[in-house]
Amino acid sequence: MRISLILVAAFLMTSVAAATDLSGPQRARYQQLTADLRCLICQNRSIADSDAPLAKDLRHIVAQQIAQGRTDAQIKQYLVDRYGQWVLYDPPFEFATWLLWLGPFALLLVGLIMALTIVRKRRDAPRRRPELDRTRLERVLGETAQPINRPPKDHS
């Protein structure tokens, strides 16, 4: 039992040491990679900025893999294989992500087409004034032309 506890403690210490013992260029790669990877819990923050336990685990995995000599592409592929494309802030253009990349442009195009159609219809529509109902107009004007009988005001 004690031996297993000692082995677990030794493993944890070596993994923590590997995460903190990155050289200058490795440290820069670590910071860039953790900034490029999305926290799966926070979803709008990178794993570098997140305090979530999963982000901490992902930072640890990235540090371990950098210490093992893996490339950035290999590390990203490992995380994508494990967590899916969502872990990347900048997912590649693939069949599964075409809507993500092209959707905003398609919506903009649809909006422009709708706006142009509305402007053309308004521009091409004949400008008619509504016909006046002369008899009704004369009646209304005739009623307002008559003096209004108001009771005198009491100035007391």
N, C-alpha and C positions, 0 to 999 in steps of 0.2 A: 504494500500500500504506500509506504513512504517512498519507495523507488519511483512509483508512478507519479506521485506528487512532485518529486524532484525533477523528473523528466518533463512534466507539464510546465513547471516553473522555468526550467532551462529553455524549453521551446519558446515560451512567451517572451523571455528576456532576449533571446536571439532575434526573434521577429521584431521586437520593439527596437532593438539595437540596429537591425537592418533598415528600419524605417527612418531612424534618426541619423544614421551614419552615411548619408548621401554626400558625395563630393559636390563641388560648385556647379559643374555642368549637369550633374544628375539632379541636383536640387532645383535648377532652373527648369529642367524637363518635368520634374515632379510638379512644380507650381503651374506650368503651362498645361500639363495633362489634367490636373485636378480642376483647373479653370474651364477646360473644354468638356468636362463630363458633367452631366446633369444628375442632381440628387433625385432619386426615384420617389422619395417621400415628399420633399418640398416642391418638386417639379419646376419651379421657376428660379431655382438657385443652383449654383454649381456645387460640386462636392467640396470644393475648397471653402465656400462660404457657409455651408450648411453645418448645423450642430446635431443633426439627426444621427442616431447610432449607425444606420446603414451607410451614411456618408463617411463616417469615421472608418467603418470596415472597408469601404471602397478606397479611401485614401491609403489605408494600410496595404491593401492588395496592390495598388499602383506603386507604392514605395518598394514593396517586396520584389515586384517584377522588374522595376528599374534596377534594383540592386543585383538581380539575377542576370542582367544584361539584355533583356528583351527590348525590342524597338517599340516606338510609340504605336506603330500600326499593329504590332502583335498584341500589345496591351489593350488597345481599343477593341480589337477583334475578340480577345478573350472576354472582355466585359459585354460586348454585343452578343456573343454566343451565350453568355450566362444570363443577361438581363434584357436583351432585345435592343432594337435601334433607338428606343426611347432614351437610353443612357447617353446618347450623343446629342450635343446641342446642334450640330450641323450634320444631320443624317445625309447619306449619299442619295443621289437621284436614282431610284430604282422603281420597279413596277409597284411595289408596296407603298412608296412615298411620293408618287407622281402627283397625287391630289394635294399633298402638303406643299409641294413646290409650285404647282401650276394653279392651284385654287384661287389664291389672291388675285392673280392676273386675269383669270377667267371672270371672277366677280367684278373686277374693274371694267373689263370689256363689256360685260352685260349692262353695267350701270351707264357706261358711255353710250351704248346703243339705245338704251331707254331714254336717256336725256336728249339725244339727237332726234329721236322719233317724236318726242313731245314738243320740242322746239319747232320742228318742221310742220307738225300738224297745226300748231298755233300760228305759225307764219303763213301757211298756205290757206288757212280758213278765211272765208270771206268775212269782212268786217261789216256786219249789218247792225244798224241801230234798230231797236225794237220800234214797231209801228205805234204811233200815238193813237190813242182812243180819244178823238177830238171831242166827242160828246161828253165823255166822262171828265176830260180836262176842263171843258167849259163849265160843267156843273160844279167841280171842285173849286175852280177859280171864282165862280159866281157866288158860292157860299162864303168864301173867305173875303170877298169884296164887300159883303153886307156888314154893317156895323154890328158889333156884339153888344147886346144889352147887358150891362153889368150893374149890379146894385151899387149905389154910392157908398164910398168908404166912410166909416164913422171916425172922425178925427177928434173925438173927445178924450 
